[in-house]
Amino acid sequence: MINARKKFGTEFLGVKLRVFFLSLVGLSWANSLHAVQWQFTPTMEAALAYTDNVSLSATSEQSEVILELNPGFTMRGEGAHTKLSLQYGLEAFYYNEMSEQNGTYQQMDLSLDQDIFTDNLVLSVAGSYQQQNIDARENAPSSNMFVTGNRTDMQSYYVAPTYRVPQTDTPGVMIRPSYGAVRYDETPDFNARVTQLLVVVNQTPNVRTLAWNVSAQKRTVRYRNQDELNLERLDYGLDLPLGTQVVLKATAGKEENRYFYQNIESISTGGTWRAGLRWEPAGRTSVELGSGERSFGKTYDFELNHGSKYSTWRLGYNEDVETLSLQLQPVSGVDSEGGVDVPLPSEGIQGVGNEVFIAKRVSGSVTYSKAKSDYNLSLLQEKREYEIVQRSETYTNFDADFSWSMSSRSELKTGIGLRRSSASNDSRVDSLREFTILFSNRTSRKISTSLKYTHASNNSTSDILDYRYNLVALEIAAKF
C-alpha cells in the first residue's frame, strides 16, 4: 500500500515531468511551426430524430422527438518534424416533451508527434475527453440522445517521449518512458495514473542472419482509492530465419506482477518463455503462432493476415494481464526488430472498474471491395479472468456491414450488430441485437444529407434491462 509521503512524491514528480516534456514540445514546436502544413475544417451537423423508447425502459416506453446540433472542427498539421490531429465536437440535444433533459456534451481527441530538436527524440502526446452513456456489461448504446441516467465523463491522456539510436554496426536502442491518466468524474475512486517504461536493445544484421533483442518493461497503475497494480517484465529474444519465408522465434525471461485490491495483496511471479514461428508465403500473407508460459499459466497466440486484389482477412488470438485503465492507455508491444506499437487511447469508454484480469482475446475481420460494393465482417470475443476476486466475464461482439454506391453522390449502407455479455458470479446475460439502414446523398462538395433507421433490442435475464427501441433520424452535415 502506498503511504502518504510516497503518494505525494509520486504526484509531484509526475507534475514536474509533464511540465518538463510539454515545455520541450512547446520550444521545438515553435522552432518548426513555419514548416508545418495546416488544415482547419469547421463542421456542422443537424439531425431531427424520432424514437419510441427514449429512456430504454423495459416497462414504460416513451416516444420523443429530438433535435440534435453538432458543431465541431478538425485540425491537422503535418511537417518534417510535426504530426498533429485534433478533433472536437459539441453535441446539443433538445427534447420536445422532456425539455428538462436538454443538454450539451463534448467529445475531443488529440494526438501529437513532435521531434524534439533531433530526429532521435520524439515526443508523443495524446488526449481524449468523452461524455457518453455506459453500461457495466458494455451493452448500452453510447449515444447521448438516450436518457438513461448512466452517463459518465471520461478524460484520458498520456505523454510519451521516445529516444532512438538507429542500428548501425552497433545495436539499436530505444527508450520510452510514459505518463498517463484516466479520470471518471462520476466515479472518482476509479481514477488512475498509469506510468510505463520500455527499454529495447536489438541487433538485426540482415534478413537471413540470427537477430536478437532484449526488452525491459515496467508498468504501474495507481488508483485514487489506493488500489495498485505493478507489472515488471524482462525478455531476451532470438529470431532465426530459415530461408526467406520462415522465421523461428524464441523468447525467455521473467516477470513479476503485484496487485493490491481492496486491502488484498497478490503477487504473481515466475519465469516466462515463448516459442513460435512466422511464415510469409506471399507478399500479403503472413502467419505467426506461438506457445509459452507466463506467471499466470500457459499461453497461446496466433495471427493470420491475408490480402488479395479485392479482400483482406485477419484472425488473431492473444493473452495478457490488463485492467480497464490499461486498455484506455497505450501498452507498448515489442516486435522482434524492437519496433513498438502504441495505439492512441481511442477505444472509447469500455466500462468502469479497477480490477486486474487476464484478457484472452480472439478477433477476426474480413473486408471485400469490388466495383461499387463493400462488405465488412468483424468478430471480437474477450474472456476476462479476474485475478483476486475469482470470477470471469465473457464479451462477444459481431458486426456485419454492407455498402453500395448507387451513384457518384448517393450511397446505401446496412448493417447488423450483435453484443453478448455474461459473468460467472451472477445469472445476468445480455444479448443486444441491432439493425441499421442508412441512405446518404452528397448534395454538393461540402454538404450531405442522410436518412437513418435503427432497430435494437436487448434480451436480458434481468427484466429491468430488457428493452427495445426504434429510431429514425434525418441529418444534414456541412464542412466549411
C-alpha positions as CSV (number, residue, x, y, z in Angstrom):
1,M,0.0,0.0,0.0
2,I,1.3,3.5,-0.8
3,N,1.9,5.7,2.2
4,A,1.0,9.4,2.0
5,R,4.6,10.6,1.6
6,K,5.2,8.3,-1.3
7,K,1.9,9.2,-2.9
8,F,2.7,12.9,-2.6
9,G,6.2,12.5,-4.0
10,T,4.9,10.4,-7.0
11,E,2.2,13.0,-7.8
12,F,4.7,15.9,-7.5
13,L,7.2,14.1,-9.7
14,G,4.5,13.4,-12.3
15,V,3.6,17.1,-12.4
16,K,7.2,18.1,-12.9
17,L,7.7,15.5,-15.7
18,R,4.6,16.7,-17.5
19,V,5.7,20.3,-17.3
20,F,9.2,19.5,-18.5
21,F,8.1,17.4,-21.5
22,L,5.4,19.9,-22.5
23,S,7.9,22.7,-22.3
24,L,10.2,20.8,-24.6
25,V,7.5,20.2,-27.1
26,G,6.5,23.9,-27.0
27,L,10.0,25.0,-27.7
28,S,10.6,22.6,-30.5
29,W,7.2,23.1,-32.0
30,A,7.7,26.9,-32.1
31,N,11.0,26.2,-33.9
32,S,9.4,24.1,-36.6
33,L,6.0,25.8,-36.8
34,H,6.7,27.6,-40.1
35,A,7.4,24.2,-41.8
36,V,4.0,22.7,-40.9
37,Q,1.1,22.4,-43.4
38,W,-2.1,23.2,-41.6
39,Q,-5.7,22.2,-42.4
40,F,-8.6,23.5,-40.3
41,T,-12.1,22.3,-41.2
42,P,-15.2,23.6,-39.3
43,T,-18.2,21.2,-39.4
44,M,-21.8,21.5,-38.5
45,E,-24.4,18.7,-38.3
46,A,-28.1,18.9,-37.6
47,A,-30.4,16.0,-37.1
48,L,-34.1,15.6,-36.3
49,A,-34.8,12.2,-34.7
50,Y,-37.8,10.2,-33.5
51,T,-37.6,7.2,-31.1
52,D,-40.3,5.2,-29.5
53,N,-38.2,4.5,-26.3
54,V,-36.0,7.4,-25.4
55,S,-35.2,6.1,-21.9
56,L,-34.5,2.5,-22.9
57,S,-37.2,1.4,-20.5
58,A,-38.4,-2.2,-20.2
59,T,-41.9,-1.3,-18.9
60,S,-42.6,2.5,-19.6
61,E,-41.6,3.2,-23.2
62,Q,-41.9,6.9,-24.0
63,S,-41.7,8.3,-27.5
64,E,-39.8,11.5,-28.2
65,V,-38.8,13.9,-31.0
66,I,-35.2,15.2,-30.6
67,L,-33.3,18.0,-32.3
68,E,-29.6,17.4,-32.3
69,L,-27.0,20.1,-33.2
70,N,-23.3,19.1,-33.5
71,P,-20.9,22.0,-34.3
72,G,-17.2,21.0,-34.3
73,F,-13.9,21.1,-36.2
74,T,-10.9,19.1,-37.2
75,M,-7.4,20.4,-37.3
76,R,-4.5,18.7,-38.8
77,G,-0.9,19.7,-39.1
78,E,1.9,17.8,-40.8
79,G,5.6,18.6,-41.4
80,A,9.0,17.1,-41.4
81,H,9.1,17.1,-37.6
82,T,5.5,17.5,-36.6
83,K,2.3,15.5,-36.9
84,L,-0.9,16.8,-35.1
85,S,-4.5,15.7,-35.2
86,L,-7.3,17.4,-33.2
87,Q,-11.0,16.6,-33.4
88,Y,-13.6,18.3,-31.3
89,G,-17.4,18.1,-31.3
90,L,-20.2,19.6,-29.3
91,E,-23.4,17.7,-29.0
92,A,-26.6,19.6,-28.1
93,F,-29.9,17.8,-27.6
94,Y,-33.3,19.5,-27.4
95,Y,-36.3,17.3,-26.5
96,N,-39.9,18.0,-27.5
97,E,-41.6,16.5,-24.4
98,M,-38.8,16.1,-21.9
99,S,-37.3,19.6,-22.2
100,E,-35.8,19.2,-18.7
101,Q,-33.3,16.8,-20.3
102,N,-32.0,19.3,-22.8
103,G,-28.2,19.4,-22.5
104,T,-24.8,19.6,-24.2
105,Y,-22.0,17.1,-24.2
106,Q,-18.4,17.3,-25.6
107,Q,-16.1,14.9,-27.4
108,M,-12.5,15.5,-28.1
109,D,-9.5,13.5,-29.4
110,L,-5.9,14.9,-29.7
111,S,-2.7,13.3,-30.9
112,L,0.7,14.9,-31.5
113,D,4.1,13.5,-32.5
114,Q,6.8,16.1,-32.3
115,D,10.6,15.8,-32.9
116,I,12.5,17.4,-30.1
117,F,15.4,19.2,-31.8
118,T,16.6,16.0,-33.3
119,D,15.1,13.0,-35.2
120,N,16.3,10.7,-32.5
121,L,13.9,12.1,-29.8
122,V,10.1,12.2,-30.5
123,L,7.5,13.2,-28.0
124,S,4.0,11.7,-28.4
125,V,1.1,13.4,-26.7
126,A,-2.5,12.1,-26.8
127,G,-5.7,13.1,-25.0
128,S,-9.3,12.2,-25.1
129,Y,-12.4,13.6,-23.5
130,Q,-15.7,11.7,-23.8
131,Q,-19.2,12.1,-22.4
132,Q,-21.5,9.1,-23.3
133,N,-23.8,6.5,-21.9
134,I,-22.2,3.4,-20.4
135,D,-23.3,0.1,-19.1
136,A,-21.3,-2.1,-16.7
137,R,-21.7,-5.0,-19.1
138,E,-20.9,-2.8,-22.1
139,N,-24.2,-3.4,-23.8
140,A,-25.8,0.1,-23.8
141,P,-25.9,2.3,-26.9
142,S,-23.3,5.0,-26.4
143,S,-25.4,7.9,-28.0
144,N,-26.2,10.7,-25.6
145,M,-29.6,11.0,-27.2
146,F,-31.0,8.3,-24.9
147,V,-31.9,9.4,-21.3
148,T,-30.7,6.5,-19.1
149,G,-29.0,8.1,-16.1
150,N,-25.9,6.1,-16.7
151,R,-23.8,8.8,-18.4
152,T,-20.2,9.4,-17.4
153,D,-17.4,11.8,-18.3
154,M,-14.0,10.3,-19.0
155,Q,-10.7,12.0,-19.6
156,S,-7.7,10.1,-20.8
157,Y,-4.2,11.4,-21.7
158,Y,-0.6,10.3,-22.0
159,V,2.8,11.8,-22.6
160,A,5.5,9.6,-24.0
161,P,9.0,10.7,-25.2
162,T,10.8,8.1,-27.3
163,Y,14.6,8.2,-27.8
164,R,16.0,6.0,-30.5
165,V,19.6,5.2,-31.6
166,P,19.4,3.6,-35.0
167,Q,21.0,0.3,-35.6
168,T,24.4,0.5,-37.5
169,D,27.4,-1.5,-36.6
170,T,26.3,-1.4,-33.1
171,P,22.9,-2.5,-31.7
172,G,19.9,-0.2,-31.8
173,V,18.5,1.3,-28.7
174,M,15.0,2.6,-27.9
175,I,14.0,4.1,-24.5
176,R,10.4,5.2,-23.9
177,P,9.0,6.4,-20.6
178,S,5.4,7.5,-20.5
179,Y,2.9,9.0,-18.0
180,G,-0.8,9.0,-18.4
181,A,-4.1,9.2,-16.5
182,V,-7.7,8.1,-16.8
183,R,-10.3,10.1,-14.9
184,Y,-14.0,9.5,-14.4
185,D,-16.0,12.4,-13.0
186,E,-18.9,10.3,-11.6
187,T,-16.7,7.5,-10.1
188,P,-13.5,9.1,-8.8
189,D,-12.4,6.0,-6.9
190,F,-11.6,4.5,-10.3
191,N,-9.4,7.5,-11.4
192,A,-6.0,6.1,-12.3
193,R,-2.4,7.2,-13.1
194,V,-0.5,5.0,-15.5
195,T,3.3,5.1,-15.7
196,Q,5.3,2.9,-18.1
197,L,8.9,2.5,-19.0
198,L,10.1,0.5,-22.0
199,V,13.7,-0.2,-23.0
200,V,14.7,-2.2,-26.1
201,V,18.1,-3.1,-27.4
202,N,18.2,-5.1,-30.6
203,Q,20.5,-6.2,-33.4
204,T,19.4,-7.4,-36.8
205,P,22.4,-7.7,-39.2
206,N,20.2,-8.7,-42.2
207,V,17.1,-10.7,-43.0
208,R,19.0,-14.0,-43.3
209,T,21.0,-13.8,-40.1
210,L,20.3,-14.5,-36.5
211,A,18.7,-11.5,-34.8
212,W,18.5,-10.8,-31.1
213,N,16.7,-8.3,-28.8
214,V,16.4,-7.5,-25.1
215,S,13.4,-5.7,-23.7
216,A,12.5,-4.5,-20.2
217,Q,9.1,-3.1,-19.3
218,K,7.6,-1.7,-16.1
219,R,4.0,-0.6,-15.9
220,T,2.3,0.8,-12.8
221,V,-1.4,1.7,-12.3
222,R,-2.3,3.6,-9.2
223,Y,-5.9,4.3,-8.3
224,R,-7.3,7.1,-6.2
225,N,-8.8,4.6,-3.7
226,Q,-5.2,3.2,-3.1
227,D,-5.6,0.1,-5.3
228,E,-2.4,-0.5,-7.2
229,L,-1.0,-2.7,-10.0
230,N,2.7,-3.2,-10.8
231,L,3.9,-5.2,-13.8
232,E,7.6,-5.8,-14.4
233,R,8.9,-7.9,-17.3
234,L,12.4,-8.7,-18.8
235,D,12.7,-10.7,-22.0
236,Y,15.5,-12.0,-24.2
237,G,14.6,-12.8,-27.8
238,L,16.1,-14.6,-30.7
239,D,14.9,-14.8,-34.3
240,L,16.4,-17.4,-36.6
241,P,15.5,-17.1,-40.4
242,L,15.0,-20.4,-42.3
243,G,15.2,-19.3,-45.9
244,T,13.2,-16.2,-46.9
245,Q,9.8,-17.2,-45.8
246,V,10.1,-18.8,-42.3
247,V,11.5,-17.3,-39.1
248,L,11.8,-19.2,-35.8
249,K,11.2,-17.1,-32.7
250,A,12.1,-17.7,-29.1
251,T,11.9,-15.6,-26.0
252,A,12.8,-16.3,-22.4
253,G,12.8,-14.1,-19.3
254,K,10.9,-13.4,-16.1
255,E,8.1,-11.2,-14.8
256,E,6.6,-10.1,-11.5
257,N,3.1,-8.9,-11.2
258,R,1.9,-7.3,-7.9
259,Y,-1.7,-6.5,-7.2
260,F,-3.2,-4.6,-4.3
261,Y,-7.0,-4.6,-4.4
262,Q,-9.4,-3.8,-1.6
263,N,-6.7,-4.4,1.1
264,I,-5.9,-7.8,-0.6
265,E,-2.3,-8.2,-1.9
266,S,-1.4,-10.8,-4.5
267,I,2.0,-11.5,-6.1
268,S,2.4,-13.5,-9.3
269,T,6.0,-14.1,-10.3
270,G,8.0,-16.6,-12.3
271,G,9.9,-17.3,-15.5
272,T,8.4,-16.7,-18.9
273,W,9.1,-18.3,-22.3
274,R,7.6,-18.4,-25.8
275,A,8.5,-20.4,-28.9
276,G,6.9,-19.8,-32.2
277,L,7.4,-19.1,-35.9
278,R,6.4,-16.6,-38.5
279,W,5.7,-17.7,-42.1
280,E,5.3,-15.3,-45.0
281,P,4.5,-17.5,-48.1
282,A,3.5,-14.4,-50.1
283,G,3.8,-10.6,-50.0
284,R,0.4,-10.0,-48.5
285,T,0.1,-13.2,-46.5
286,S,1.6,-14.0,-43.1
287,V,1.0,-16.4,-40.3
288,E,2.5,-16.2,-36.8
289,L,1.8,-18.6,-33.9
290,G,3.4,-19.4,-30.6
291,S,3.0,-21.1,-27.3
292,G,4.7,-20.5,-24.0
293,E,4.2,-19.8,-20.3
294,R,3.9,-16.8,-18.1
295,S,3.4,-16.2,-14.4
296,F,-0.3,-16.9,-14.7
297,G,0.0,-20.1,-16.7
298,K,0.4,-21.4,-20.2
299,T,-0.3,-19.0,-23.0
300,Y,-1.0,-19.3,-26.7
301,D,-1.1,-16.7,-29.5
302,F,-1.5,-16.6,-33.3
303,E,-2.2,-14.1,-36.0
304,L,-3.2,-14.7,-39.7
305,N,-3.2,-11.9,-42.3
306,H,-4.1,-12.4,-45.9
307,G,-4.7,-9.9,-48.7
308,S,-5.9,-10.3,-52.3
309,K,-7.0,-7.9,-55.0
310,Y,-10.4,-7.4,-53.6
311,S,-10.3,-8.7,-50.0
312,T,-8.3,-8.7,-46.7
313,W,-8.5,-11.3,-44.0
314,R,-7.3,-11.2,-40.4
315,L,-7.7,-13.7,-37.5
316,G,-5.8,-13.5,-34.2
317,Y,-5.7,-14.6,-30.5
318,N,-3.6,-13.3,-27.6
319,E,-3.5,-13.3,-23.8
320,D,-2.2,-10.6,-21.4
321,V,-2.6,-9.0,-18.0
322,E,-4.8,-5.9,-18.1
323,T,-7.1,-3.5,-16.4
324,L,-9.7,-1.2,-17.9
325,S,-7.3,1.7,-17.4
326,L,-4.5,-0.1,-19.3
327,Q,-6.9,-0.7,-22.2
328,L,-7.5,3.0,-22.4
329,Q,-3.8,3.8,-22.3
330,P,-1.0,2.8,-24.7
331,V,0.5,-0.6,-24.0
332,S,3.9,-0.9,-25.6
333,G,4.3,-4.1,-27.6
334,V,7.8,-5.1,-28.8
335,D,8.3,-7.0,-32.0
336,S,11.4,-8.9,-33.0
337,E,13.0,-5.9,-34.6
338,G,12.5,-3.8,-31.5
339,G,9.6,-1.9,-33.1
340,V,6.9,-0.6,-30.8
341,D,3.1,-0.3,-31.4
342,V,1.5,2.4,-29.2
343,P,-2.2,2.8,-30.1
344,L,-3.9,6.0,-29.2
345,P,-6.5,5.9,-26.3
346,S,-9.4,6.0,-28.7
347,E,-11.2,2.8,-27.7
348,G,-13.9,4.8,-26.0
349,I,-15.3,4.1,-22.6
350,Q,-15.3,0.3,-22.1
351,G,-16.7,0.3,-18.6
352,V,-15.6,1.4,-15.2
353,G,-13.5,-0.6,-12.8
354,N,-10.1,-1.2,-11.4
355,E,-9.7,-5.0,-11.0
356,V,-6.9,-6.9,-12.6
357,F,-7.8,-9.6,-15.1
358,I,-6.2,-12.0,-17.7
359,A,-7.7,-11.0,-21.0
360,K,-8.0,-13.8,-23.5
361,R,-9.0,-12.2,-26.8
362,V,-9.8,-13.7,-30.2
363,S,-10.6,-11.3,-33.0
364,G,-11.1,-11.5,-36.8
365,S,-12.2,-9.4,-39.7
366,V,-13.0,-9.8,-43.4
367,T,-13.3,-7.0,-45.9
368,Y,-14.3,-7.3,-49.6
369,S,-14.5,-4.4,-52.0
370,K,-15.3,-4.6,-55.7
371,A,-16.8,-2.1,-58.1
372,K,-19.5,-0.2,-56.1
373,S,-19.9,-2.6,-53.2
374,D,-18.1,-3.1,-49.9
375,Y,-18.6,-5.9,-47.4
376,N,-17.2,-6.0,-43.8
377,L,-17.4,-8.6,-41.1
378,S,-15.7,-8.4,-37.7
379,L,-15.7,-10.6,-34.6
380,L,-14.3,-9.9,-31.1
381,Q,-14.6,-12.2,-28.1
382,E,-12.8,-11.4,-24.9
383,K,-12.8,-13.5,-21.7
384,R,-11.7,-11.7,-18.6
385,E,-10.4,-13.9,-15.8
386,Y,-10.1,-11.8,-12.7
387,E,-7.1,-12.4,-10.5
388,I,-8.1,-11.6,-7.0
389,V,-11.9,-11.9,-6.8
390,Q,-12.2,-15.2,-8.6
391,R,-14.7,-14.7,-11.4
392,S,-14.9,-14.4,-15.2
393,E,-16.7,-12.3,-17.7
394,T,-17.2,-13.0,-21.5
395,Y,-17.9,-10.3,-24.1
396,T,-18.7,-11.2,-27.7
397,N,-19.2,-8.6,-30.5
398,F,-20.1,-9.4,-34.1
399,D,-20.7,-6.8,-36.8
400,A,-21.6,-7.2,-40.5
401,D,-21.9,-4.2,-42.8
402,F,-22.7,-3.7,-46.5
403,S,-22.5,-0.5,-48.5
404,W,-23.4,0.1,-52.1
405,S,-22.5,3.2,-54.1
406,M,-25.7,3.9,-56.0
407,S,-24.2,6.8,-57.9
408,S,-21.2,9.2,-57.6
409,R,-23.2,11.1,-54.9
410,S,-25.5,8.5,-53.3
411,E,-24.8,5.5,-51.0
412,L,-26.8,2.9,-49.3
413,K,-25.4,1.2,-46.1
414,T,-26.9,-1.5,-44.0
415,G,-25.5,-3.4,-41.0
416,I,-26.3,-5.7,-38.1
417,G,-24.6,-5.9,-34.8
418,L,-24.7,-8.5,-32.0
419,R,-23.4,-7.9,-28.5
420,R,-23.5,-10.6,-25.8
421,S,-22.1,-10.5,-22.3
422,S,-22.2,-12.9,-19.3
423,A,-20.5,-13.3,-16.0
424,S,-19.8,-16.3,-13.7
425,N,-20.7,-14.6,-10.5
426,D,-24.3,-13.8,-11.3
427,S,-27.1,-15.1,-13.6
428,R,-27.3,-11.9,-15.8
429,V,-26.9,-12.5,-19.5
430,D,-27.4,-9.7,-22.1
431,S,-27.9,-10.1,-25.8
432,L,-28.1,-6.9,-27.8
433,R,-29.2,-7.0,-31.4
434,E,-29.1,-4.0,-33.7
435,F,-30.1,-3.5,-37.3
436,T,-29.3,-0.2,-39.2
437,I,-30.0,1.0,-42.7
438,L,-28.7,4.4,-43.9
439,F,-29.2,6.3,-47.2
440,S,-26.9,9.2,-47.7
441,N,-26.6,11.8,-50.6
442,R,-23.9,14.3,-51.2
443,T,-25.8,17.3,-52.5
444,S,-22.6,19.4,-53.0
445,R,-18.9,19.2,-52.4
446,K,-19.4,20.4,-48.7
447,I,-23.0,19.4,-47.9
448,S,-24.5,16.0,-47.4
449,T,-27.8,14.6,-46.2
450,S,-28.8,11.2,-44.8
451,L,-31.8,9.2,-43.5
452,K,-31.1,6.5,-41.0
453,Y,-33.3,3.8,-39.4
454,T,-32.2,1.7,-36.4
455,H,-34.0,-1.1,-34.6
456,A,-32.4,-2.6,-31.5
457,S,-33.5,-5.0,-28.8
458,N,-31.7,-6.1,-25.6
459,N,-32.7,-9.5,-24.3
460,S,-31.6,-9.7,-20.7
461,T,-32.2,-12.2,-17.9
462,S,-32.7,-9.0,-15.8
463,D,-36.2,-7.9,-16.5
464,I,-35.5,-4.2,-16.0
465,L,-32.8,-4.3,-18.6
466,D,-34.9,-6.0,-21.3
467,Y,-35.7,-3.2,-23.8
468,R,-36.2,-2.4,-27.4
469,Y,-36.3,0.8,-29.5
470,N,-36.8,2.1,-33.0
471,L,-35.0,5.3,-34.2
472,V,-35.4,7.4,-37.3
473,A,-33.1,10.3,-37.9
474,L,-32.8,12.8,-40.8
475,E,-29.5,14.6,-40.8
476,I,-27.7,17.3,-42.8
477,A,-24.0,17.8,-42.4
478,A,-21.7,20.6,-43.8
479,K,-18.0,21.2,-44.0
480,F,-16.7,24.8,-44.3
